[in-house]
Amino acid sequence: MQHLLKAIILTAITTGITPAYARAFEFDTTLKTPVNLAIEIDVGVSNELKYCADHLPKKLKDRSNGRLNAAFANNGFYGERDLDSLEDKLEKSLEKAFFKIGLDVADDAEMILKVTILDAKPNRPTLYQLQKDIGLSYQSVALGGAEIQGELLDVDGAIVATMTYKYYANDIQQAQYGGTWSDANRAFMRFANMTAIHLNNVD
């Protein structure tokens, strides 16, 4: 029964929930053997993304061609509140995926899964972006998504395995149906499910 459940989850992830309008990138991992121990989950954001909580991206290539100080168009001024919310959403997605497939999560586990949100783009302006740019409206939409990296650490802090995934939508017409972080949350869910499956050695 457990193997059947895993197969159903894997099928849903790899076929049923990837819309045609999305650019879904392959989940990549160096994990070679299953993990039979409890895992502690530690989620954070990259320094570059953290900087964007109160600034525009440092690199011009990470901005769009919008107005010079446009917060939403230039991928900046997300606000600390929204970044905290992203961390919480990803952690909950991982916990849910681990529970479904029978992986134990514990705060004092010897193995730690350190997950970093490298990049995230909203579908609609965040509250802080709306405050920074009075010309913005919540009805404004953009292509969203996220890039995530995970490192599985042993009791000594050595890296046992890594995993990466990124997903960005490419059809602006679909953005009008989602919330602020719809595409980023979709990326989190897929990363969480694929990570759980690979940790439990389901190919």
Order of alpha helices (4+ residues) and beta strands (2+ residues): alpha-beta-beta-beta-alpha-alpha-beta-alpha-beta-beta-alpha-alpha
